[in-house]
Amino acid sequence: MKARALFTSLAVVLSVSLLAIQPVSALTVIDPTNLVQNTLTAVRTLEQVNNQVQQLQNEAQMLSNQGRNLANLDFNVVSRLRASLARSEQLIAEAQGLAYDVQSLDSEFARLYPDEYAATVSGDQMYRDARERWEHAINGLHTALRMQSQVSHNLGEDESALADLVGQSQSATGALQAMQATNQLLALQAKQSIQAQQLQLTQDRAASLELARQAAASQRAREVRRRFLGEGTPYTPHAVQFYGY
């Protein structure tokens, strides 16, 4: 508006000046109204051009912002997390003793941890079963210790991945990069939760195997004692006299 008023004033002054300096014969050539109108038209055209330039600048800035928001995060720790979990899963797969499969576990448990021993089971068989139960308990403890060592090793890798992800999140240039970094942070948290469950699984398994071994050992001891005493009337000591004394 200030520019328009300035150009209008300039046009008026110019027309008055021309009227003052031109001879009378030339006054019929100058049209002040037309000059003012042309000047106003030029001012409006200049304003439109300025508005269009500003609009183009705004659109360019908007496109630049959209480009940053849509920029992909060139960083991914998912493969590292999967490899870490795969190592833990491999330890569970290598676990010896009672299988983790439910059907196989039921049949093996019924054989090695019976509620009571049948009379047809020999003493040697009970000894071999006791030995196998002891081996299962040792293997369960070994698996739990191996898992603890693996988790301890994985924690160092998790700390490195966490530091990398935090750095990527803080340096993200757009919404997409920030969201992708956040998703990977959530994946790391989920991985640690799964890892904790794996560790708890092996520890609980080792404890359960030991408790089952103790219970089976008590049952075996009762059976051995029963077989030693026999089914008849137990021996009752009484005084014995020799030669009438």
C-alpha positions in Angstrom: 0.0 0.0 0.0 2.9 2.4 0.8 4.4 1.6 -2.6 1.1 2.2 -4.4 0.7 5.6 -2.6 4.2 6.5 -3.4 3.8 5.7 -7.1 0.4 7.6 -7.2 2.0 10.7 -5.6 4.9 10.5 -8.1 2.5 10.2 -11.0 0.5 13.2 -9.9 3.7 15.3 -9.3 5.0 14.2 -12.7 1.8 15.2 -14.5 1.7 18.6 -12.8 5.3 19.2 -13.7 4.7 18.3 -17.3 1.8 20.7 -17.4 4.0 23.4 -16.0 6.9 23.0 -18.3 5.1 22.1 -21.6 4.0 24.8 -24.0 0.4 25.3 -24.6 0.5 23.6 -27.9 1.7 20.4 -26.2 -1.0 20.2 -23.5 -3.3 18.2 -25.7 -0.8 15.3 -25.9 -0.5 14.7 -22.1 -3.4 12.8 -20.4 -2.8 12.9 -16.6 -5.6 10.5 -15.8 -4.1 7.9 -18.2 -0.7 8.4 -16.7 -1.9 7.8 -13.2 -3.9 4.8 -14.3 -0.9 3.3 -16.0 1.3 3.9 -13.0 -1.3 2.2 -10.7 -1.4 -0.7 -13.1 2.4 -1.1 -13.0 2.3 -0.9 -9.2 -0.4 -3.7 -9.0 1.5 -5.8 -11.5 4.7 -5.4 -9.4 2.8 -6.4 -6.2 1.4 -9.5 -8.0 4.9 -10.5 -9.1 6.2 -10.1 -5.6 3.4 -12.2 -4.2 4.0 -14.9 -6.8 7.7 -14.9 -6.0 6.9 -15.2 -2.2 4.5 -18.0 -2.9 7.0 -19.9 -5.0 9.6 -19.5 -2.2 7.1 -20.8 0.3 6.3 -23.8 -1.9 10.0 -24.5 -2.4 10.5 -24.4 1.4 7.5 -26.7 1.9 8.9 -29.2 -0.6 12.3 -29.1 1.1 10.7 -29.8 4.4 8.7 -32.7 2.9 11.9 -34.1 1.4 13.6 -34.1 4.8 10.5 -35.7 6.5 10.4 -38.4 3.8 14.2 -39.1 3.9 14.9 -42.7 4.8 17.1 -43.6 7.8 20.2 -45.2 6.4 20.8 -47.3 9.5 19.4 -50.6 10.7 20.2 -52.7 13.8 17.5 -55.3 13.2 19.9 -57.8 11.7 22.2 -57.4 14.7 19.2 -58.0 17.1 18.2 -61.1 15.1 21.7 -62.6 15.2 21.8 -62.0 19.0 18.5 -63.8 19.5 19.6 -66.6 17.1 22.6 -67.3 19.3 20.4 -67.6 22.4 17.9 -69.8 20.6 20.8 -72.1 19.5 21.8 -72.6 23.1 18.2 -73.8 23.9 18.2 -76.0 20.8 21.5 -77.6 22.0 20.2 -78.3 25.5 20.5 -82.0 26.3 18.3 -84.0 28.6 14.6 -83.7 28.6 13.2 -82.3 25.4 11.4 -79.0 25.3 8.7 -80.6 23.1 5.6 -81.3 25.2 4.8 -84.7 23.9 8.4 -86.0 24.1 8.7 -84.5 27.6 5.6 -86.2 28.9 6.7 -89.7 27.8 10.3 -89.2 29.1 9.1 -87.7 32.4 6.7 -90.6 33.0 9.5 -93.1 32.5 12.2 -91.4 34.6 10.0 -89.8 37.3 7.3 -92.5 38.1 4.9 -92.1 41.0 5.9 -95.5 42.1 8.1 -98.4 40.7 6.5 -101.5 39.4 7.7 -104.8 40.9 9.1 -105.8 37.5 11.6 -102.9 37.5 15.0 -104.3 38.5 17.4 -102.6 40.9 19.8 -102.1 38.0 17.2 -100.3 36.0 16.4 -98.0 38.9 20.1 -97.2 39.2 20.3 -96.4 35.5 17.2 -94.2 35.8 18.7 -92.4 38.7 21.9 -91.8 36.8 20.0 -90.5 33.8 18.0 -88.1 36.1 21.2 -86.8 37.6 22.6 -86.2 34.1 19.5 -84.3 33.1 19.8 -82.1 36.2 23.5 -81.4 35.4 22.7 -80.6 31.7 19.9 -78.3 32.8 22.3 -76.4 35.0 24.9 -76.3 32.3 22.4 -74.8 29.8 21.3 -72.2 32.3 24.9 -71.2 32.9 25.6 -71.0 29.1 22.6 -68.9 28.6 23.7 -66.5 31.4 27.1 -66.2 29.7 25.4 -65.5 26.3 23.1 -62.9 27.8 26.0 -61.2 29.5 27.8 -61.0 26.1 24.6 -59.8 24.4 24.3 -56.9 26.8 27.4 -55.4 25.5 26.1 -55.5 22.0 22.8 -54.1 23.1 24.5 -51.2 24.8 26.3 -50.4 21.5 23.1 -50.7 19.5 21.3 -48.4 21.9 24.0 -45.8 21.7 23.9 -45.9 17.9 20.1 -45.6 17.8 20.0 -42.7 20.2 22.6 -40.9 18.1 20.6 -41.6 14.9 17.4 -40.4 16.6 18.9 -37.2 17.9 20.5 -36.4 14.4 17.3 -37.3 12.5 16.5 -34.6 9.9 12.9 -35.5 9.4 9.8 -37.2 10.8 10.4 -40.5 8.9 14.0 -40.9 10.2 12.9 -40.1 13.7 10.1 -42.6 13.5 12.3 -45.3 12.1 14.9 -44.8 14.8 12.1 -45.0 17.4 10.8 -48.3 15.9 14.3 -49.8 16.1 14.6 -48.7 19.7 11.3 -50.5 20.4 12.7 -53.6 18.6 15.7 -53.5 20.9 13.4 -53.4 23.9 11.4 -56.3 22.6 14.6 -58.3 21.9 15.8 -57.7 25.5 12.4 -58.9 26.8 12.6 -62.1 24.7 16.1 -62.6 25.9 15.1 -62.2 29.5 12.3 -64.8 29.0 14.9 -67.2 27.4 17.2 -66.8 30.4 14.3 -67.3 32.9 13.2 -70.4 30.9 16.6 -72.1 31.2 16.9 -71.2 34.9 13.5 -72.5 35.8 14.1 -75.6 33.8 17.3 -76.3 35.7 15.5 -75.8 39.0 12.6 -78.0 38.0 14.9 -80.8 36.9 16.7 -80.7 40.3 13.4 -80.8 42.2 12.1 -83.7 40.1 15.4 -85.6 40.6 15.1 -85.1 44.4 11.5 -86.4 44.3 12.4 -89.4 42.2 15.3 -90.2 44.5 13.0 -90.2 47.5 10.6 -92.6 45.7 13.5 -94.8 44.7 14.7 -94.9 48.3 11.3 -96.0 49.5 11.1 -98.7 46.9 14.6 -100.0 47.8 13.7 -100.1 51.5 10.4 -101.9 50.8 12.2 -104.5 48.7 14.8 -105.0 51.4 12.3 -105.5 54.1 10.1 -107.7 52.0 6.4 -108.3 52.1 6.3 -110.7 55.0 6.3 -110.1 58.7 9.4 -108.2 59.8 11.8 -110.0 62.0 11.1 -109.5 65.8 14.1 -110.1 68.0 13.5 -112.2 71.2 15.7 -113.8 73.8 17.3 -117.2 73.0 18.3 -119.7 75.7 21.2 -122.1 75.3 21.6 -125.4 77.4 18.7 -124.6 79.6 20.1 -121.3 80.8 
